[in-house]
Amino acid sequence: MYAHSTEDVSKVLRFCNAQKIPITPWGAGTSLEANPVSIYGGVCLDLSRMNAILEIRPRDLQVRVQPGVVLQELNKRLSKHGLFFPPDPGAPCTIGGMVANNAAGIQAIKYGPTKNYVIRMEVVLANGDVIHCGTNAMRTSSGYDLVHLFIGSEGTLGVFTEITLKLAGLPREVSAATASFPEIPQATKTVVEIMQAGLSPAALELMDPVTVRDINAFKNLSLPELPTLFLEFRGNGSEVMEDLQLTQEICEGNDCKGYQIAIGREERDRLWEARHHAFYASAAANPGKRAIVVDVAVPISRLPEMVEVARRALAEHGLQGPILGHAGDGNFHVGIFYDDTQEGKAKANTVNNTIVFRAIELGGTATGEHGVGMGKIHFMQAEHGKSYELMKEIKRLLDPNGILNPGKIF
Ligand SMILES: Cc1cc2nc3c(=O)[nH]c(=O)nc-3n(C[C@H](O)[C@H](O)[C@H](O)COP(=O)(O)OP(=O)(O)OC[C@H]3O[C@@H](n4cnc5c(N)ncnc54)[C@H](O)[C@@H]3O)c2cc1C
């Protein structure tokens, strides 16, 4: 069912609540944890037609949008004002879906995830009531922070019908580099050293040789099939080149075999496009297989250890899969590809559990950016302990009939 207005959303929620019919919001459906899938049937409420950019306030660096606005279209419009909304999952997703998942992506290392940008929202509650939370001020200490309660709620607490975002200015200088290493530990150590040196890359992505091989095949590239870092720096002056040079020194101190600096815009766009297609590249390299996508994040100093845990777990169970991700934030993904058999699934689950429970032990999280959806539910108790019970209480308070996206998070 398509919603066209806040009133539509309110009416349908009121009806579903009275009839106890499950209702699941849908943005663009690009989630990786089945977050918008109506597993108990009922209404799938598609917000993609509520896609108006309602107000651009360049002098306040703010924009007010309906939830169905697509990220790339928003940034195209904002660029005319020298502004942009930085979180970038790479997929053609909606702002509503990004807020509901607290999406992050490659630039979050410099700019932070979606939750850093949402300042005001209109939300329709399960009973159809419409509320407004937040303000247009850049800071507020006024009462409980309901805006941040709704961010990351994956459609389980209310439906967002208007969102006000703060924005960033487009940088004048953008420069990128790639660095390849003989072995993965040298690459992950480099990531830690770059971050500990206080450098502030706009992207610092790790790709293992499996990922590089898959994207070479998928995008017809010829990157060296070695552990590789993609780096990008953004700024308004000479600091960009200085940062790239300092990064080069750190890379070379860790046995970097190829540091390609200040690659041209076309090449840079090609590399980022390839990085954004890594998920599809790996799927294409594993026809007929199923996959679990790991999305752990750990404190940066534990990144090398965590990547080794993942590599060992895959090898011990005879599985292959790409290891890649937003390493500068301590967030990485493992695509655990497995045969669609009971044995294959059991092995993949064991590998997944080994990686995620270790990340939680190290003070990390089961999901750095994809959300809980269905796939991460069984880690929630271990990660949150008693706080998980409080989350359930909040859910009961806001959605006593359990109609909003049932079967997700809990
Ligand atoms: C190739 C690929 C790469 C990706 N890379 C990244 C990445 O690097 N980083 C990252 O963070 N994510 C990544 N993702 C995941 C995904 O793109 C993001 O989670 C995105 O924010 C989902 O937005 P969507 O519009 O597709 O939402 P959907 O998938 O449609 O929905 C997401 C959740 O939001 C809820 N929802 C949607 N609209 C509303 C609303 N108006 N009100 C309340 N709830 C709502 C849904 O019920 C669901 O729970 C990737 C996905 C793909 C396919």
The ligand as an SDF file (V2000), in Angstrom:
LIG
                    3D

 53 58  0  0  0  0  0  0  0  0999 V2000
   24.7320   -3.0160   -2.0540 C   0  0  0  0  0  0  0  0  0  0  0  0
   24.3270   -2.4760   -0.7310 C   0  0  0  0  0  0  0  0  0  0  0  0
   25.2750   -1.8270    0.0550 C   0  0  0  0  0  0  0  0  0  0  0  0
   24.9180   -1.3060    1.2900 C   0  0  0  0  0  0  0  0  0  0  0  0
   25.8790   -0.6730    2.0150 N   0  0  0  0  0  0  0  0  0  0  0  0
   25.5390   -0.1090    3.1850 C   0  0  0  0  0  0  0  0  0  0  0  0
   26.5000    0.6240    3.9330 C   0  0  0  0  0  0  0  0  0  0  0  0
   27.6700    0.7490    3.5390 O   0  0  0  0  0  0  0  0  0  0  0  0
   26.1170    1.1970    5.0890 N   0  0  0  0  0  0  0  0  0  0  0  0
   24.8360    1.0860    5.5590 C   0  0  0  0  0  0  0  0  0  0  0  0
   24.5310    1.6630    6.6100 O   0  0  0  0  0  0  0  0  0  0  0  0
   23.8970    0.3730    4.8890 N   0  0  0  0  0  0  0  0  0  0  0  0
   24.2230   -0.2270    3.7290 C   0  0  0  0  0  0  0  0  0  0  0  0
   23.2680   -0.9220    3.0230 N   0  0  0  0  0  0  0  0  0  0  0  0
   21.9280   -1.1340    3.6260 C   0  0  0  0  0  0  0  0  0  0  0  0
   20.8280   -0.1460    3.2330 C   0  0  0  0  0  0  0  0  0  0  0  0
   21.0910    0.5200    2.0200 O   0  0  0  0  0  0  0  0  0  0  0  0
   20.5410    0.8870    4.3230 C   0  0  0  0  0  0  0  0  0  0  0  0
   20.2080    0.2620    5.5340 O   0  0  0  0  0  0  0  0  0  0  0  0
   19.4140    1.8660    3.9460 C   0  0  0  0  0  0  0  0  0  0  0  0
   19.3860    2.8790    4.9110 O   0  0  0  0  0  0  0  0  0  0  0  0
   18.0310    1.2590    3.8570 C   0  0  0  0  0  0  0  0  0  0  0  0
   17.1600    2.2540    3.3070 O   0  0  0  0  0  0  0  0  0  0  0  0
   15.8480    1.8660    2.4680 P   0  0  0  0  0  0  0  0  0  0  0  0
   15.2410    3.1250    1.9900 O   0  0  0  0  0  0  0  0  0  0  0  0
   16.1710    0.8610    1.4510 O   0  0  0  0  0  0  0  0  0  0  0  0
   14.9600    1.2750    3.6170 O   0  0  0  0  0  0  0  0  0  0  0  0
   14.1940   -0.1120    3.6960 P   0  0  0  0  0  0  0  0  0  0  0  0
   15.1540   -1.2150    3.4870 O   0  0  0  0  0  0  0  0  0  0  0  0
   13.0020   -0.0860    2.8380 O   0  0  0  0  0  0  0  0  0  0  0  0
   13.7460   -0.0660    5.2210 O   0  0  0  0  0  0  0  0  0  0  0  0
   14.6810   -0.0260    6.2540 C   0  0  0  0  0  0  0  0  0  0  0  0
   13.9840   -0.0210    7.6010 C   0  0  0  0  0  0  0  0  0  0  0  0
   13.3630    1.2210    7.7770 O   0  0  0  0  0  0  0  0  0  0  0  0
   11.9800    1.1050    8.0450 C   0  0  0  0  0  0  0  0  0  0  0  0
   11.3900    2.2760    7.4300 N   0  0  0  0  0  0  0  0  0  0  0  0
   11.4670    2.6610    6.1320 C   0  0  0  0  0  0  0  0  0  0  0  0
   10.8510    3.8430    5.9840 N   0  0  0  0  0  0  0  0  0  0  0  0
   10.3970    4.2200    7.1900 C   0  0  0  0  0  0  0  0  0  0  0  0
    9.6740    5.3460    7.6780 C   0  0  0  0  0  0  0  0  0  0  0  0
    9.2990    6.3410    6.8770 N   0  0  0  0  0  0  0  0  0  0  0  0
    9.3540    5.3860    8.9900 N   0  0  0  0  0  0  0  0  0  0  0  0
    9.7390    4.4000    9.8220 C   0  0  0  0  0  0  0  0  0  0  0  0
   10.4050    3.3150    9.4240 N   0  0  0  0  0  0  0  0  0  0  0  0
   10.7460    3.2340    8.1210 C   0  0  0  0  0  0  0  0  0  0  0  0
   11.6100   -0.2440    7.4600 C   0  0  0  0  0  0  0  0  0  0  0  0
   10.4910   -0.8240    8.0970 O   0  0  0  0  0  0  0  0  0  0  0  0
   12.8730   -1.0430    7.7370 C   0  0  0  0  0  0  0  0  0  0  0  0
   12.8580   -1.5480    9.0480 O   0  0  0  0  0  0  0  0  0  0  0  0
   23.5900   -1.4550    1.7650 C   0  0  0  0  0  0  0  0  0  0  0  0
   22.6380   -2.1010    0.9830 C   0  0  0  0  0  0  0  0  0  0  0  0
   23.0050   -2.6060   -0.2480 C   0  0  0  0  0  0  0  0  0  0  0  0
   21.9340   -3.2890   -1.0740 C   0  0  0  0  0  0  0  0  0  0  0  0
  1  2  1  0
  2  3  1  0
  2 52  2  0
  3  4  2  0
  4  5  1  0
  4 50  1  0
  5  6  2  0
  6  7  1  0
  6 13  1  0
  7  8  2  0
  7  9  1  0
  9 10  1  0
 10 11  2  0
 10 12  1  0
 12 13  2  0
 13 14  1  0
 14 15  1  0
 14 50  1  0
 15 16  1  0
 16 17  1  0
 16 18  1  0
 18 19  1  0
 18 20  1  0
 20 21  1  0
 20 22  1  0
 22 23  1  0
 23 24  1  0
 24 25  2  0
 24 26  1  0
 24 27  1  0
 27 28  1  0
 28 29  2  0
 28 30  1  0
 28 31  1  0
 31 32  1  0
 32 33  1  0
 33 34  1  0
 33 48  1  0
 34 35  1  0
 35 36  1  0
 35 46  1  0
 36 37  1  0
 36 45  1  0
 37 38  2  0
 38 39  1  0
 39 40  1  0
 39 45  2  0
 40 41  1  0
 40 42  2  0
 42 43  1  0
 43 44  2  0
 44 45  1  0
 46 47  1  0
 46 48  1  0
 48 49  1  0
 50 51  2  0
 51 52  1  0
 52 53  1  0
M  END
$$$$
